[in-house]
Amino acid sequence: MFRIPRGNELLDYINRFAQVNNISMAWINAIGSIEDVELAYYDRTIGEYLVKKYPGVYELVVGTGNISLRDNKPFTHMHVVIGDQENKAYAGHLVKAQVYVAEIVIVEFTGEPKLVREHVGGKLWLWPIRELVNTSSTKTS
């Protein structure tokens, strides 16, 4: 748990924190106040993220996501809900935001296999699919 210093770009700071602390798999949560936010929505029909800018100051109501590896470096994937002075909420995939106040919780996962993002087409980098495996050799009624 830590607070990001004011003026830093949120995702960049978390990625650098993960790199310095050798974190390659983690769950992340964030609250605070951020400025000049960019959120995206992935349009499956065109295979692109549609980015919308939100200039000004917003409450970071919740940010949740994960850290995994992309190109052998920590990569933070976060979705957020932000709120304005009129309590209107906006949500989406966080592209960037400047920190005013950001309190971060990182829960690191250790062990193998490491989560490594794979390029699946367009601008999508996703975790590998893991098929369900029935580990039970007998069924009971």
C-alpha positions as CSV (number, residue, x, y, z in Angstrom):
1,M,0.0,0.0,0.0
2,F,1.3,3.4,-0.9
3,R,0.5,6.9,-2.2
4,I,1.7,8.1,-5.6
5,P,3.3,11.6,-5.5
6,R,1.2,14.4,-7.0
7,G,1.9,15.2,-10.7
8,N,2.9,11.7,-11.8
9,E,1.0,9.8,-14.5
10,L,-0.8,7.1,-12.7
11,L,-0.2,4.0,-14.9
12,D,3.4,5.0,-15.6
13,Y,4.2,5.3,-11.9
14,I,2.6,1.9,-11.1
15,N,4.5,0.2,-13.9
16,R,7.8,1.8,-12.7
17,F,6.9,0.7,-9.1
18,A,6.3,-2.8,-10.3
19,Q,9.6,-2.9,-12.2
20,V,11.7,-1.6,-9.3
21,N,10.0,-4.1,-6.9
22,N,10.1,-7.1,-9.3
23,I,6.3,-7.5,-9.4
24,S,5.1,-9.4,-12.4
25,M,1.7,-10.6,-11.3
26,A,-0.7,-8.7,-9.0
27,W,-4.2,-7.4,-8.4
28,I,-4.4,-3.6,-8.0
29,N,-6.9,-1.2,-6.4
30,A,-6.8,2.6,-6.4
31,I,-8.8,5.5,-5.0
32,G,-8.1,9.2,-5.0
33,S,-8.3,12.3,-7.1
34,I,-7.0,12.5,-10.7
35,E,-6.8,15.1,-13.5
36,D,-6.8,15.2,-17.2
37,V,-8.1,11.7,-17.6
38,E,-8.3,9.6,-20.7
39,L,-10.7,6.6,-20.8
40,A,-11.2,4.1,-23.5
41,Y,-13.9,1.7,-24.7
42,Y,-12.8,-1.2,-26.9
43,D,-15.0,-1.3,-30.0
44,R,-15.0,-4.9,-31.1
45,T,-16.4,-4.1,-34.6
46,I,-13.3,-2.1,-35.6
47,G,-10.8,-3.7,-33.2
48,E,-9.7,-0.3,-31.7
49,Y,-9.9,1.5,-28.4
50,L,-12.0,4.7,-28.7
51,V,-10.4,7.2,-26.4
52,K,-12.3,10.1,-24.7
53,K,-10.6,12.9,-22.8
54,Y,-11.9,14.3,-19.5
55,P,-10.1,17.5,-18.8
56,G,-10.2,18.9,-15.3
57,V,-10.3,17.3,-11.8
58,Y,-12.2,14.0,-11.0
59,E,-12.7,11.8,-8.0
60,L,-11.2,8.4,-8.6
61,V,-14.1,6.5,-7.1
62,V,-12.5,3.1,-7.9
63,G,-9.7,1.8,-10.0
64,T,-9.3,-2.0,-10.3
65,G,-7.1,-4.1,-12.4
66,N,-4.0,-6.2,-12.6
67,I,-0.3,-6.2,-13.3
68,S,1.1,-8.9,-15.6
69,L,3.9,-9.0,-18.1
70,R,3.9,-7.5,-21.6
71,D,7.1,-7.5,-23.7
72,N,8.8,-8.9,-20.5
73,K,7.9,-5.8,-18.5
74,P,5.3,-5.1,-15.9
75,F,2.1,-3.8,-17.5
76,T,-0.8,-2.4,-15.6
77,H,-4.3,-2.9,-17.0
78,M,-6.9,-0.9,-15.0
79,H,-10.5,0.1,-15.4
80,V,-11.9,3.0,-13.4
81,V,-14.9,4.9,-12.4
82,I,-14.4,8.7,-12.0
83,G,-16.9,11.3,-10.8
84,D,-17.2,15.0,-11.4
85,Q,-18.5,17.9,-9.1
86,E,-22.1,17.0,-10.0
87,N,-21.6,13.4,-9.0
88,K,-21.8,12.2,-12.6
89,A,-19.8,9.1,-13.1
90,Y,-17.8,8.0,-16.1
91,A,-16.2,4.6,-16.5
92,G,-13.8,2.8,-18.8
93,H,-10.3,1.4,-19.5
94,L,-7.8,3.9,-18.1
95,V,-5.4,5.2,-20.7
96,K,-3.8,8.0,-18.7
97,A,-4.4,10.3,-15.8
98,Q,-2.3,12.8,-13.8
99,V,-2.3,12.2,-10.0
100,Y,-3.5,14.7,-7.5
101,V,-3.9,12.0,-4.8
102,A,-3.8,8.3,-5.4
103,E,-3.8,5.6,-2.8
104,I,-2.8,2.2,-4.2
105,V,-3.1,-1.3,-3.0
106,I,-1.1,-4.0,-4.8
107,V,-1.6,-7.7,-3.9
108,E,1.2,-9.6,-5.5
109,F,0.8,-13.2,-6.7
110,T,3.9,-15.4,-6.8
111,G,4.7,-18.7,-8.4
112,E,4.3,-20.2,-11.8
113,P,3.1,-19.9,-14.5
114,K,3.6,-16.1,-14.8
115,L,0.8,-14.2,-16.5
116,V,2.2,-13.0,-19.8
117,R,0.0,-11.0,-22.1
118,E,-0.3,-12.3,-25.7
119,H,-1.1,-10.1,-28.7
120,V,-4.4,-11.5,-30.0
121,G,-5.0,-9.0,-32.8
122,G,-5.7,-5.3,-33.3
123,K,-4.7,-3.5,-30.1
124,L,-5.6,-6.4,-27.8
125,W,-3.1,-8.0,-25.5
126,L,-4.7,-10.6,-23.3
127,W,-3.9,-13.4,-20.9
128,P,-3.8,-16.9,-22.3
129,I,-6.9,-19.0,-22.2
130,R,-6.9,-21.8,-19.7
131,E,-9.3,-24.6,-20.5
132,L,-11.3,-26.1,-17.6
133,V,-9.9,-29.5,-16.7
134,N,-11.9,-32.1,-14.7
135,T,-9.4,-33.3,-12.1
136,S,-11.9,-35.9,-10.7
137,S,-11.4,-39.4,-12.0
138,T,-14.8,-40.7,-10.7
139,K,-18.1,-39.1,-10.3
140,T,-20.4,-39.7,-7.3
141,S,-24.2,-39.6,-7.3
